[in-house]
Amino acid sequence: MYESYDPYDATWRDDPYPVYRALRDERPVHYSAASKSWCVSRHEDVEYVFRHPELFSSKTQEFLMPMESRNLIKGLGVAARFMWRMKTGPRSMRNSRMLIQEDGEIHSTMRAFVNRGFTPRTIAQLEKRTTEIVAGCMDGVRGRDTFDVVSELNIPLPVTVIAEMLGVEPKDRLRFKRWSDDLVRQASNPVQGLAKEMIETMGEMHDYMQPIVAARRAHPIDDLISTLVTTEGDAALSDFEVFFFIVLLLVAGNETTTNLLGNAVDALLGHPEVLDRVRVDPGLIPALIEETLRWDSPVQCITRRSVREVELAGTRIPAHAKVIVILGSANRDERRFPDPDRFDLDRDTRGHLAFGVGKHFCLGASLARLEARVALEAFIPELAQLERVRPEREFLDSFIIRGRANLELRRTG
């Protein structure tokens, strides 16, 4: 089974876990000729990659280089189109920093100041507003015979929260969600033609954000963009770098929570005994969230680049090779989590890698957990009277993100 594994192949998308097990057992570091990548599947090895950025760099350029453009001539064409659309030049583009694409001191410096927007105090202050947003979503579905929980709750909640944190006008939040969805689809669907679409999406965002960034530089207010533009010294960001931060916050701030919620609801529908427990005891919801993160991770894969030739699990990975760490497999590794395919609220989930580990641990992990907890506390009492409209499950067309494209429910009584 594992011999033909290609992380970009949709064959594995609906249920990747059997092939993950085969990879862990037979080829824990597997070379995929189709994607020209080394796939790492065991928990111990995935954690090792994360904890050794001096060996496995985040400087992959995967975010901006779709598969079709990874040769010199096409790559130059993509770069030229991107610079024209972003209204920037080669020097500005070359010198710009992006948090998830940096290592070492540059990453630490950038991470330190953006952390100011995600302090425990800041996240705790968001609970009241998050509760209000969830209540509004729930008002929209109560009394309806059928509805799609993804479009009615899972999407509006995080997109509204992150848009408000950025200071975006309420009328423009749906545009932000469309941009987020487009970027995830384009970055994680390695087919011809997506480079042009990605550039256009980012161009639309850039045109929208440029005057807002300029306004915040002139007159800062209490939002994340103002935090980004008021940094000084080595931490000071150019307008181009601020824009990349906004792209990162938009995509990460939306997709993780949306798909964590969808995966949790889907798991509860498939495990009615677990649903009964959390309905009776809402205090189990944090354990439900952690087990969902482990059992059906919203982010399945992350890319790194080997800095030099390195041996991992007895396999030699050459220098400057693409390395794909499979979080979804690491979190189902029986070497770390006994009986890993069982959905178990009593499990010790400490050590799961759904948010990564080390210096690149997910910046918004605490926000995603808060949003998921508040949403599930409100929705689980309703879920006991709901069932799927259709037994078939439609997953997002992405090798990076795992989540339900929709989850239509109907009332049973």
Secondary structure, 3 states (H helix, E strand, C coil): CHHHCCCCCHHHCCCCHHHHHHHHHHCCEEEECCCCEEEECCHHHHHHHHHCCCCEECCCCCCCCCHHHCCHHHHHHHHHHHHHHHCCCHHHHHHCCCHHHCCHHHHHHHHHHHHHHHCHHHHHHHHHHHHHHHHHHHHHHCCCCEEEHHHHHHCHHHHHHHHHHHCCCHHHHHHHHHHHHHHHHHHCCCCCCHHHHHHHHHHHHHHHHHHHHHHHHHCCCCCHHHHHHCCCHHHCCCHHHHHHHHHHHHHHHHHHHHHHHHHHHHHHHHCHHHHHHHHHCHHHHHHHHHHHHHHCCCECEEEEEECCCEEECCEEECCCCEEEEEHHHHCCCCCCCCCCCCCCCCCCCCCCCCCCCHHHCCCCHHHHHHHHHHHHHHHHHHHCCEEECCCCCCECCCCCECCECCCEEEECC
